[in-house]
Amino acid sequence: MGRQPAIPEAVQARIADTRFVLDQLTALNAGAPGAARRPLPAGLAGTLDLNRIGIFGHSLGGATAADVMAADRWILAGIDLDGSIIVKDLPIPGDQAALLQVKRLARAVATKIGDRPFMIMTHDRHGPHDDPTLQEFLAGLTGWQRCLTMTDSGHYTYTDDEEFLSQLADARVIPPHLASQVVIPAIGTIDPARAIITERAYIAAFFDQHLRNRPRSLLNGPSPLHPTIQFIAS
């Protein structure tokens, strides 16, 4: 069995993948042939607005979103869905040298992003209070920022698992006696439909405001429409 790539290597591969996609979109928008060197359909060239690009991702993808923005000024806005900024084992209590290292790395990412808007959404009980990379990253940003958490959610609430695991549990494919071991640790106890509606609302509001110049009051503070969202940093 081959060696599994280290997390820093995986992040760098994702950054390279993102840049490749952007380069290909640029070429297509300029009228270059598409897949299999076929000409683009008439009228497609020039239809993309590549001056308003955002990025978001979950977990390691959230770290990638921050790193891509740090590496490329082309990306104007980003969202991290429940990922540490420096994705590696956080230092054990008392290891001050390791703690300072991850803080410096997180601050360096924030410094490169600068004043571009960035939002973090975390699962219940995760945030700057227990993740030094998030704390340092938010402190280093100089532009618009928010850090939100979703009550009763789990790390995988921000993925398709929110829908799939809940359906499997409801259908008893996952037996009830295993739900506490499989489902709840992954997606928490939040109502799946509410979680999905809430995620869509805040992600859409963020990109509407920062890429489409359409201010969204949803981002200004708690909303009775989405009572599971708490603002923990802004």
Helices and strands as residue ranges (DSSP letters): H 7-29, G 35-37, E 53-58, H 60-71, E 75-81, H 96-113, E 118-123, H 132-140, E 145-150, G 155-158, H 161-170, H 176-187, H 192-211, G 217-219, E 229-233
